[in-house]
Amino acid sequence: MTLLGDAHTPGASSRATGDVIEIRGGRPLTGQVDVRGAKNLATKAMVASLLGETPSTLRDVPDIRDVEVVRSLLEVHGVTVTAGDEPGSLVLDPAAAKSAGFEEIDAHAGSSRIPILFCGPLLHLLGQAFIPDLGGCRIGDRPINFHLDALRRFGAIVDKQPNGIRLSAPDGLHGANIELPYPSVGATEQVLLTAVRAKGVTELRGAAIEPEIMDLIGVLQKMGAIISYEPNRVIYIEGVEELHGYDHRSLFDRNEAASWACAALATDGDIFVKGARQYEMLTFLNVYRKVGGDFRITDEGIRFRRGETPLKPVIVETDVHPGFMTDWQQPLIVALTQANGQSIVHETVYENRFGFTQALVQMGADITVHPRGLDGAYRRVARRELEQAAVINGPTPLHGADIVVPDLRGGYSHVIAALAAEGTSRVSGVGIISRGYEKFFDKLTALGADFDVVG
């Protein structure tokens, strides 16, 4: 790998931003990558530190852009964030927490949707909160009405303004009975972060139960919260008067682990993902084996590679946990372009997550997207009004192309497709990948990828 004008390379030109790379494909990815804490846990645990009356220590924090955004937002609210006693750890001290203005919040939030989760803690701490217009990846409608409805049930007053939403709680927040119409991860996190300090008991029905949710519950329990859950997606939270700081090691990032596993399939490589664990990846591992992938599980991680026979087609339906994660389908589709036969991926979580397949078709893949989904007697996941389906016929040779990254997981999938393709690809907009993949270029280099950072 060559850094052409990389701004982080001594003596290099300052013009490079790490946002455009040229990839020479056709080379298997082999070697080891380490995965640290999950983006979807670490950022929420950082927000939870606002609830404590003493400092918190979070360990195995990934060095990614989303963590930088949350750190900035905490600092503009007066939280002191410093390095901890080991690499990848942060100490978060909310002793001087304060209100922040719209301009500060908006400037640091960027396209992140994380500010919505500050609402409960800030309402408890300061009696008010502000949410700027929210962004995020272009993967479909991600309304915040679940969040706002829940906050209203706790007693918050929601005032929609031209530049965002201002919330207040002059009489404090109280426990509530809340039923989510869909097991939204974000809305479940919102209820947890709000209910732990609300007066009385909160009963949440239709909750998300992803491993990252369970890890967040563990964080809150360490802080002094009283939370119990039942197997039917019901969570009970007994509000307490005060919480203290925590010391917690983040759950590993199963999304990143699955991404590298799919990269091994797509490039006919052999990748050991250090830090990956079997339990949280059970559903993914079943599909991986059905496709024809091989894996070996150890105490240190999981080794992923192709099996001895050609890849086989599969039918996959994305769903909330314990189903097949929506974040897993995009890198998997790249591998499915090399399977012998017709695969079908039903996307039931987000309605616009197949936009990335346009670039794969440009590279030679045979993929047809059905914008209204497909029926089938085999269907197990309840159909949703806005679901889509992608039909992938393979195997098809992939060739190099000029590609523009659309979103985080789609961008990663584009890079892997380029690495699997014959010839040279130019991939633009790869900076967004740093939102969820730590030291992405370094890991590609460690796996033997042949690429240059050119802009």
C-alpha positions, 0 to 999 in steps of 0.5 A, spaced: 500 500 500 502 506 498 500 513 501 500 518 495 500 525 499 497 522 505 496 528 510 498 523 515 505 521 512 511 525 514 513 530 508 507 528 504 503 533 500 497 536 505 492 535 499 490 528 500 484 527 505 484 519 505 477 520 501 479 517 495 483 510 494 485 506 487 485 499 488 488 493 484 484 487 485 484 480 484 488 478 491 486 474 496 485 478 503 489 473 508 492 475 515 489 477 522 485 483 524 483 485 531 476 488 533 475 492 539 469 495 542 462 495 538 460 502 535 453 501 537 455 500 544 461 504 545 457 511 543 451 509 547 455 508 554 459 514 553 452 518 553 450 514 559 456 517 563 452 523 563 447 520 568 453 518 573 455 523 579 462 520 579 467 519 573 466 513 568 471 509 565 470 505 558 475 500 555 476 497 548 473 504 545 474 504 538 478 509 534 472 511 529 469 517 527 462 516 531 466 516 537 470 522 536 463 526 535 460 523 541 466 525 545 466 532 542 458 533 544 460 531 551 465 536 551 461 541 549 456 539 554 462 540 559 464 533 560 471 532 561 474 526 557 481 524 558 485 517 556 484 512 561 490 507 564 490 502 558 490 504 550 483 504 548 480 507 554 477 513 556 475 517 562 469 521 562 467 526 568 460 529 568 462 534 574 462 540 570 456 538 565 452 544 562 447 546 557 450 547 550 447 552 545 445 550 538 451 552 534 455 548 538 451 542 538 450 542 530 457 544 529 459 537 533 454 533 531 455 533 523 451 528 520 450 523 526 444 522 529 447 521 536 444 527 539 437 524 540 440 520 545 443 525 550 435 528 551 434 523 557 440 524 561 440 532 559 433 532 562 435 529 568 441 533 569 439 540 566 432 540 565 432 541 558 435 538 551 436 540 544 436 536 538 439 539 531 436 536 525 439 529 524 443 526 519 446 519 518 447 514 513 442 514 506 439 507 508 432 509 508 427 513 513 429 513 520 424 517 524 425 520 531 418 519 532 419 513 537 424 517 541 419 523 541 413 519 543 417 516 549 420 522 552 413 525 552 410 519 556 416 520 561 413 527 561 418 531 557 415 537 553 417 537 546 417 544 542 419 543 535 423 549 532 425 551 525 433 549 526 431 543 531 427 540 537 428 543 544 425 539 550 424 541 557 422 537 563 420 543 568 416 537 573 422 532 572 421 525 569 416 520 571 416 512 569 411 510 564 408 504 560 411 504 553 410 499 547 414 500 541 410 499 535 417 496 532 423 493 536 427 499 535 434 499 537 435 507 538 428 508 541 430 502 546 436 505 548 432 512 549 427 509 554 433 505 558 437 512 558 431 516 560 428 511 565 433 509 570 433 516 573 425 517 572 421 517 578 417 510 579 417 504 574 417 504 567 415 498 563 417 497 556 414 492 551 416 491 544 424 492 546 430 491 542 434 485 545 440 486 541 447 484 544 449 491 544 442 493 548 444 487 553 451 490 554 448 497 555 443 494 560 450 492 564 453 498 564 447 502 567 446 496 572 454 497 574 452 505 575 446 503 580 440 502 575 435 496 577 433 493 570 430 486 569 428 483 562 423 478 560 424 473 554 418 476 550 421 483 549 419 486 556 424 490 560 422 493 567 426 499 569 425 502 577 428 509 577 433 511 582 435 517 585 442 517 583 447 513 579 455 513 579 460 512 574 462 505 571 468 501 569 466 497 563 469 493 557 465 494 551 462 488 547 466 487 541 464 489 534 460 484 531 458 488 525 466 489 523 467 482 525 462 479 520 464 484 515 471 481 515 468 474 514 465 476 508 471 479 505 474 472 506 469 469 502 469 474 497 476 474 495 477 467 497 482 469 503 483 467 510 482 472 515 483 471 523 478 476 526 481 477 533 476 478 539 470 476 535 466 471 539 461 465 537 455 467 541 453 474 539 454 471 531 450 465 532 445 467 526 451 470 522 455 463 522 449 459 520 448 463 514 456 463 513 456 455 513 450 455 508 454 459 503 460 454 503 464 458 508 468 455 513 470 458 520 474 455 526 472 458 533 478 459 538 478 463 545 482 469 542 477 469 536 474 466 529 478 464 523 474 465 516 475 462 509 472 459 504 470 452 504 473 446 499 467 447 495 464 452 491 460 458 494 452 456 494 446 460 494 442 462 500 436 466 501 436 471 507 431 475 511 434 481 515 431 482 522 432 485 529 436 480 533 436 474 534 435 475 526 440 476 521 442 483 522 441 488 516 448 491 517 451 484 515 447 483 508 451 488 504 458 485 505 454 478 504 451 480 497 458 481 495 460 474 496 454 472 493 456 475 487 461 469 487 456 463 489 453 458 484 446 460 483 441 464 485 441 468 492 435 472 495 436 477 500 430 480 503 431 487 507 426 488 512 429 493 517 431 499 512 427 501 506 433 503 502 439 499 503 440 496 496 442 503 493 450 500 494 448 494 489 448 499 483 456 499 483 456 492 484 452 491 477 457 496 474 462 492 476 459 486 473 454 483 478 448 480 476 443 483 481 436 485 481 432 489 486 425 489 487 423 495 490 416 492 493 419 486 496 418 479 494 413 473 497 415 466 498 412 460 502 419 460 505 418 467 508 419 467 516 420 474 517 413 478 517 413 482 511 413 490 512 410 495 508 417 498 505 421 492 505 425 490 499 429 484 496 435 483 492 436 477 487 443 475 486 445 471 480 452 468 480 458 467 479 459 473 475 466 475 474 467 482 477 472 488 474 474 494 476 470 501 476 469 508 478 465 508 485 462 513 489 461 510 496 453 511 499 454 509 506 458 506 511 456 498 510 455 500 503 462 503 502 465 497 506 462 493 501 464 497 495 471 496 497 471 489 498 468 488 491 474 492 488 479 488 492 475 481 489 475 484 482 480 484 476 483 490 474 483 497 478 478 501 481 477 508 484 473 508 490 471 515 492 468 517 499 471 512 503 472 517 509 465 515 511 468 508 512 472 511 518 465 512 522 465 504 524 471 501 522 477 502 526 484 503 522 481 501 516 487 502 511 492 499 516 487 493 516 487 492 509 494 493 508 495 488 514 491 483 510 495 484 503 491 489 499 494 493 494 491 500 494 493 507 494 490 513 497 490 518 492 486 524 494 
